[in-house]
């Protein structure tokens, strides 16, 4: 007894290809500045800019945390008359 041939479903291949293609395009449209392979000046400038942005974000988070902690301590300390 032989097994009958199954017809391959060719519908899924183009659909998944389109989904993959459009999801990949969204990553390509990012605003990254690409440098050449051995362009040290460009890579250094990008690293410095990324570091500055990261530090600004962390500074804002630290300020919020200090303010929140300060308000919490003030609420816990009883007032003197």
N, C-alpha and C positions, 0 to 999 in steps of 0.2 A: 504494500500500500504506500503510495507516494503522497507527500504533502502538497496541497495546492499552493501555487505561488500567491503570495500576498502582494497586492498592489500597494506600492509605496505612496504615502500621503505627501505629495509635493506642495501642499498648501502651507505647511508650517515653516518650511525653509525660507520662503520670501518674507513672511510676516516677521519671523525672528530676525532676519537680516535687516529689515527696515527699522525695527525697534533698536537693534544694536547700533545701526548707523546714526540714527537721530540722537541717541544718548551719547554717542561719542562726539558728535558735533558740539554739544553743549560744553564739553570739557575743552574743546579747542578754542572756544570763543572767550576764554579767560583773558584777563588783562596783564598777564605776565610778560615781562620783557625778556626775550630770550637772548642769551649771549652766545658768542661763538665758543668753540670748545676750549681754547686756550686764552681767552680774553679775561685776564685776571682783573683788570681795572673795572670792567663791567660787572663781573661776578662780585667783586668787593663792594661796589656801590649798591648792588641789589641786596647783599647781605646786611649792609649798614641800614638801608631803608627798612628792611623787614624787622631788624632789631629795634629801630626807633618806634615803629608802629606797635610792636609787641610791648615795649616798655610803656608807651602811652596808655595802652589798654590796661596793663597791670597797675599803673599808677592810679587810674580812675577806680579800679576795683579796690585797691588798697584804701583810697580815701573814703569810699563808701563803707568799707568794713570798719575803719577807725571811727567814723561817725556813728555807726550802728552800735559799736561796742561802748562808746562814750555815753550815748543815750541810755543804754542798758545799765551802766554803772551808776549813772545819776539817779535812775529810778530805784536802785537797790539801796543806796546810801540814805539813811534817815537825815532829815533836816535838823539843824541845831537852832535853838531859839535863844 
